[in-house]
């Protein structure tokens, strides 16, 4: 076995590395703020961020009107994030459920969380990213969702913005 170039798999996506890094930072800090604000449980020996509890707390909080173009991108059927699944021993993709009417924070967070999982757990690191423009729009939409969520909760906002 020879030496491994750890950056080689990413050479084709240089232009989106800054955005990808921003998504890692923002999601990581948002999850930190959720934990610090009490949206966390422990299952066995692992902590679990309670995204749905956060969304349910803010079920009556209005979403910004009109929704930004980034958020509208999530909502359109052909643009909704896809979840990776195993079917007959093969990895494949399925589009997440349609959004409810009216759109809810819970659905938006679920869509953003799907994008986060695809990025964090390797779902988007195929040998050739098929839709780089789509991926960039999904990342930007996810950041827009997290910004709305942070702005809805004073404690989460405090812990997100508190100095590192």
Phi and psi restraints in degrees (value plus and minus 20) as a CYANA .aco file:
   2 UNK   PHI    -116.8   -76.8
   2 UNK   PSI    -195.2  -155.2
   3 UNK   PHI     -92.3   -52.3
   3 UNK   PSI     127.8   167.8
   4 UNK   PHI    -129.5   -89.5
   4 UNK   PSI     111.4   151.4
   5 UNK   PHI    -108.4   -68.4
   5 UNK   PSI      85.3   125.3
   6 UNK   PHI     -84.2   -44.2
   6 UNK   PSI     -41.3    -1.3
   7 UNK   PHI    -112.3   -72.3
   7 UNK   PSI     -31.9     8.1
   8 UNK   PHI     -74.8   -34.8
   8 UNK   PSI     -62.9   -22.9
   9 UNK   PHI     -83.6   -43.6
   9 UNK   PSI     -36.6     3.4
  10 UNK   PHI    -122.3   -82.3
  10 UNK   PSI     -17.6    22.4
  11 UNK   PHI     -81.8   -41.8
  11 UNK   PSI     -50.0   -10.0
  12 UNK   PHI    -100.6   -60.6
  12 UNK   PSI     -27.9    12.1
  13 UNK   PHI    -141.8  -101.8
  13 UNK   PSI      11.9    51.9
  14 UNK   PHI     -72.8   -32.8
  14 UNK   PSI     -63.7   -23.7
  15 UNK   PHI     -84.8   -44.8
  15 UNK   PSI     -44.8    -4.8
  16 UNK   PHI    -121.3   -81.3
  16 UNK   PSI     -14.8    25.2
  17 UNK   PHI     -84.3   -44.3
  17 UNK   PSI     -58.3   -18.3
  18 UNK   PHI     -84.3   -44.3
  18 UNK   PSI     -62.5   -22.5
  19 UNK   PHI     -84.7   -44.7
  19 UNK   PSI     -63.4   -23.4
  20 UNK   PHI     -79.9   -39.9
  20 UNK   PSI     -65.4   -25.4
  21 UNK   PHI     -81.8   -41.8
  21 UNK   PSI     -61.2   -21.2
  22 UNK   PHI     -81.1   -41.1
  22 UNK   PSI     -62.6   -22.6
  23 UNK   PHI     -82.0   -42.0
  23 UNK   PSI     -64.1   -24.1
  24 UNK   PHI     -77.4   -37.4
  24 UNK   PSI     -68.5   -28.5
  25 UNK   PHI     -82.7   -42.7
  25 UNK   PSI     -68.3   -28.3
  26 UNK   PHI     -85.5   -45.5
  26 UNK   PSI     -67.1   -27.1
  27 UNK   PHI     -83.9   -43.9
  27 UNK   PSI     -61.3   -21.3
  28 UNK   PHI     -80.7   -40.7
  28 UNK   PSI     -66.3   -26.3
  29 UNK   PHI     -88.1   -48.1
  29 UNK   PSI     -58.4   -18.4
  30 UNK   PHI     -83.2   -43.2
  30 UNK   PSI     -63.4   -23.4
  31 UNK   PHI     -85.2   -45.2
  31 UNK   PSI     -57.3   -17.3
  32 UNK   PHI     -79.1   -39.1
  32 UNK   PSI     -67.0   -27.0
  33 UNK   PHI     -85.1   -45.1
  33 UNK   PSI     -57.9   -17.9
  34 UNK   PHI     -82.4   -42.4
  34 UNK   PSI     -65.1   -25.1
  35 UNK   PHI     -80.7   -40.7
  35 UNK   PSI     -68.3   -28.3
  36 UNK   PHI     -83.0   -43.0
  36 UNK   PSI     -45.5    -5.5
  37 UNK   PHI    -111.4   -71.4
  37 UNK   PSI     -16.4    23.6
  38 UNK   PHI      75.2   115.2
  38 UNK   PSI     -14.6    25.4
  39 UNK   PHI    -110.5   -70.5
  39 UNK   PSI      44.7    84.7
  40 UNK   PHI    -173.3  -133.3
  40 UNK   PSI     123.8   163.8
  41 UNK   PHI    -152.1  -112.1
  41 UNK   PSI     147.5   187.5
  42 UNK   PHI    -137.3   -97.3
  42 UNK   PSI     107.6   147.6
  43 UNK   PHI    -139.4   -99.4
  43 UNK   PSI      97.7   137.7
  44 UNK   PHI      37.2    77.2
  44 UNK   PSI    -136.8   -96.8
  45 UNK   PHI    -130.8   -90.8
  45 UNK   PSI      -4.7    35.3
  46 UNK   PHI    -137.5   -97.5
  46 UNK   PSI     121.3   161.3
  47 UNK   PHI    -101.2   -61.2
  47 UNK   PSI     125.7   165.7
  48 UNK   PHI    -147.8  -107.8
  48 UNK   PSI     103.7   143.7
  49 UNK   PHI     -92.8   -52.8
  49 UNK   PSI     111.8   151.8
  50 UNK   PHI    -119.2   -79.2
  50 UNK   PSI      55.9    95.9
  51 UNK   PHI     -79.6   -39.6
  51 UNK   PSI     -64.5   -24.5
  52 UNK   PHI     -86.2   -46.2
  52 UNK   PSI     -58.7   -18.7
  53 UNK   PHI     -81.3   -41.3
  53 UNK   PSI     -61.1   -21.1
  54 UNK   PHI     -80.4   -40.4
  54 UNK   PSI     -68.1   -28.1
  55 UNK   PHI     -82.8   -42.8
  55 UNK   PSI     -60.4   -20.4
  56 UNK   PHI     -87.3   -47.3
  56 UNK   PSI     -53.8   -13.8
  57 UNK   PHI     -81.4   -41.4
  57 UNK   PSI     -52.9   -12.9
  58 UNK   PHI    -126.6   -86.6
  58 UNK   PSI       2.5    42.5
  59 UNK   PHI     -79.2   -39.2
  59 UNK   PSI     -50.4   -10.4
  60 UNK   PHI    -111.0   -71.0
  60 UNK   PSI     -25.5    14.5
  61 UNK   PHI     -95.9   -55.9
  61 UNK   PSI     108.8   148.8
  62 UNK   PHI     -93.0   -53.0
  62 UNK   PSI     124.2   164.2
  63 UNK   PHI    -100.5   -60.5
  63 UNK   PSI     134.6   174.6
  64 UNK   PHI     -79.4   -39.4
  64 UNK   PSI     122.5   162.5
  65 UNK   PHI    -140.7  -100.7
  65 UNK   PSI     114.5   154.5
  66 UNK   PHI     -92.8   -52.8
  66 UNK   PSI     141.1   181.1
  67 UNK   PHI     -87.8   -47.8
  67 UNK   PSI     123.0   163.0
  68 UNK   PHI     -85.2   -45.2
  68 UNK   PSI     142.9   182.9
  69 UNK   PHI     -82.7   -42.7
  69 UNK   PSI     -52.5   -12.5
  70 UNK   PHI     -81.8   -41.8
  70 UNK   PSI     -64.4   -24.4
  71 UNK   PHI     -90.9   -50.9
  71 UNK   PSI     -57.1   -17.1
  72 UNK   PHI     -82.1   -42.1
  72 UNK   PSI     -50.8   -10.8
  73 UNK   PHI     -80.2   -40.2
  73 UNK   PSI     -62.9   -22.9
  74 UNK   PHI     -77.5   -37.5
  74 UNK   PSI     -57.0   -17.0
  75 UNK   PHI     -97.9   -57.9
  75 UNK   PSI     -53.4   -13.4
  76 UNK   PHI     -83.5   -43.5
  76 UNK   PSI     111.8   151.8
  77 UNK   PHI     -71.3   -31.3
  77 UNK   PSI     -64.7   -24.7
  78 UNK   PHI     -94.2   -54.2
  78 UNK   PSI     -31.2     8.8
  79 UNK   PHI    -127.1   -87.1
  79 UNK   PSI     -29.3    10.7
  80 UNK   PHI     -77.8   -37.8
  80 UNK   PSI     126.8   166.8
  81 UNK   PHI     -78.8   -38.8
  81 UNK   PSI     134.8   174.8
  82 UNK   PHI    -132.4   -92.4
  82 UNK   PSI     124.6   164.6
  83 UNK   PHI    -122.4   -82.4
  83 UNK   PSI     121.4   161.4
  84 UNK   PHI    -103.5   -63.5
  84 UNK   PSI     120.3   160.3
  85 UNK   PHI    -161.9  -121.9
  85 UNK   PSI     145.0   185.0
  86 UNK   PHI    -125.1   -85.1
  86 UNK   PSI     100.6   140.6
  87 UNK   PHI    -151.2  -111.2
  87 UNK   PSI      97.4   137.4
  88 UNK   PHI      34.5    74.5
  88 UNK   PSI      20.2    60.2
  89 UNK   PHI      58.5    98.5
  89 UNK   PSI     -16.5    23.5
  90 UNK   PHI    -137.6   -97.6
  90 UNK   PSI     121.0   161.0
  91 UNK   PHI     -95.7   -55.7
  91 UNK   PSI     113.6   153.6
  92 UNK   PHI    -167.3  -127.3
  92 UNK   PSI     157.8   197.8
  93 UNK   PHI    -137.7   -97.7
  93 UNK   PSI     126.8   166.8
  94 UNK   PHI    -155.9  -115.9
  94 UNK   PSI     122.0   162.0
  95 UNK   PHI     -93.3   -53.3
  95 UNK   PSI     120.5   160.5
  96 UNK   PHI     -86.2   -46.2
  96 UNK   PSI     146.5   186.5
  97 UNK   PHI     -77.7   -37.7
  97 UNK   PSI     133.9   173.9
  98 UNK   PHI     -83.0   -43.0
  98 UNK   PSI     129.7   169.7
  99 UNK   PHI     -91.6   -51.6
  99 UNK   PSI     130.9   170.9
 100 UNK   PHI     -93.1   -53.1
 100 UNK   PSI     147.1   187.1
 101 UNK   PHI    -137.8   -97.8
 101 UNK   PSI      96.3   136.3
 102 UNK   PHI     -96.6   -56.6
 102 UNK   PSI     143.9   183.9
 103 UNK   PHI     -80.3   -40.3
 103 UNK   PSI     119.4   159.4
 104 UNK   PHI    -136.7   -96.7
 104 UNK   PSI     137.3   177.3
 105 UNK   PHI     -80.7   -40.7
 105 UNK   PSI     -58.9   -18.9
 106 UNK   PHI     -79.1   -39.1
 106 UNK   PSI     -64.7   -24.7
 107 UNK   PHI     -85.8   -45.8
 107 UNK   PSI     -62.9   -22.9
 108 UNK   PHI     -81.8   -41.8
 108 UNK   PSI     -61.9   -21.9
 109 UNK   PHI     -85.7   -45.7
 109 UNK   PSI     -58.2   -18.2
 110 UNK   PHI     -82.6   -42.6
 110 UNK   PSI     -62.1   -22.1
 111 UNK   PHI     -83.7   -43.7
 111 UNK   PSI     -66.1   -26.1
 112 UNK   PHI     -84.0   -44.0
 112 UNK   PSI     -59.0   -19.0
 113 UNK   PHI     -85.6   -45.6
 113 UNK   PSI     -54.9   -14.9
 114 UNK   PHI     -83.7   -43.7
 114 UNK   PSI     -64.1   -24.1
 115 UNK   PHI     -82.5   -42.5
 115 UNK   PSI     -64.3   -24.3
 116 UNK   PHI     -78.0   -38.0
 116 UNK   PSI     -67.9   -27.9
 117 UNK   PHI     -82.9   -42.9
 117 UNK   PSI     -61.2   -21.2
 118 UNK   PHI     -80.5   -40.5
 118 UNK   PSI     -59.8   -19.8
 119 UNK   PHI     -94.3   -54.3
 119 UNK   PSI     -71.5   -31.5
 120 UNK   PHI     -87.6   -47.6
 120 UNK   PSI     -53.8   -13.8
 121 UNK   PHI    -124.7   -84.7
 121 UNK   PSI      -6.4    33.6
 122 UNK   PHI      70.2   110.2
 122 UNK   PSI     -15.7    24.3
 123 UNK   PHI     -83.2   -43.2
 123 UNK   PSI     -46.2    -6.2
 124 UNK   PHI    -121.1   -81.1
 124 UNK   PSI     -15.4    24.6
 125 UNK   PHI    -121.7   -81.7
 125 UNK   PSI      39.9    79.9
 126 UNK   PHI    -100.1   -60.1
 126 UNK   PSI     154.3   194.3
 127 UNK   PHI     -84.4   -44.4
 127 UNK   PSI     -48.3    -8.3
 128 UNK   PHI    -162.5  -122.5
 128 UNK   PSI      92.1   132.1
 129 UNK   PHI     -84.9   -44.9
 129 UNK   PSI     102.5   142.5
 130 UNK   PHI     -93.7   -53.7
 130 UNK   PSI     -55.1   -15.1
 131 UNK   PHI    -155.1  -115.1
 131 UNK   PSI      52.7    92.7
 132 UNK   PHI     -80.4   -40.4
 132 UNK   PSI     -56.6   -16.6
 133 UNK   PHI     -86.6   -46.6
 133 UNK   PSI     -61.2   -21.2
 134 UNK   PHI     -82.3   -42.3
 134 UNK   PSI     -65.6   -25.6
 135 UNK   PHI     -79.9   -39.9
 135 UNK   PSI     -62.4   -22.4
 136 UNK   PHI     -82.2   -42.2
 136 UNK   PSI     -62.1   -22.1
 137 UNK   PHI     -85.6   -45.6
 137 UNK   PSI     -57.4   -17.4
 138 UNK   PHI     -85.8   -45.8
 138 UNK   PSI     -59.9   -19.9
 139 UNK   PHI     -84.1   -44.1
 139 UNK   PSI     -63.7   -23.7
 140 UNK   PHI     -85.7   -45.7
 140 UNK   PSI     -59.2   -19.2
 141 UNK   PHI     -83.3   -43.3
 141 UNK   PSI     -60.5   -20.5
 142 UNK   PHI     -82.4   -42.4
 142 UNK   PSI     -62.1   -22.1
 143 UNK   PHI     -82.7   -42.7
 143 UNK   PSI     -58.6   -18.6
 144 UNK   PHI     -84.1   -44.1
 144 UNK   PSI     -58.9   -18.9
 145 UNK   PHI     -83.7   -43.7
 145 UNK   PSI     -66.2   -26.2
 146 UNK   PHI     -83.5   -43.5
 146 UNK   PSI     -58.9   -18.9
 147 UNK   PHI     -80.6   -40.6
 147 UNK   PSI     -65.9   -25.9
 148 UNK   PHI     -80.5   -40.5
 148 UNK   PSI     -65.4   -25.4
 149 UNK   PHI     -81.2   -41.2
 149 UNK   PSI     -64.9   -24.9
 150 UNK   PHI     -81.3   -41.3
 150 UNK   PSI     -61.9   -21.9
 151 UNK   PHI     -90.6   -50.6
 151 UNK   PSI     -34.2     5.8
 152 UNK   PHI    -103.7   -63.7
 152 UNK   PSI     -38.5     1.5
 153 UNK   PHI    -148.9  -108.9
 153 UNK   PSI      96.8   136.8
 154 UNK   PHI     -81.3   -41.3
 154 UNK   PSI     -62.0   -22.0
 155 UNK   PHI     -86.2   -46.2
 155 UNK   PSI     -65.4   -25.4
 156 UNK   PHI     -82.8   -42.8
 156 UNK   PSI     -62.3   -22.3
 157 UNK   PHI     -81.7   -41.7
 157 UNK   PSI     -62.5   -22.5
 158 UNK   PHI     -79.5   -39.5
 158 UNK   PSI     -69.5   -29.5
 159 UNK   PHI     -90.4   -50.4
 159 UNK   PSI     -50.5   -10.5
 160 UNK   PHI     -88.6   -48.6
 160 UNK   PSI     -62.9   -22.9
 161 UNK   PHI    -110.9   -70.9
 161 UNK   PSI     -32.0     8.0
 162 UNK   PHI     -78.9   -38.9
 162 UNK   PSI     124.2   164.2
 163 UNK   PHI     -78.7   -38.7
 163 UNK   PSI     126.0   166.0
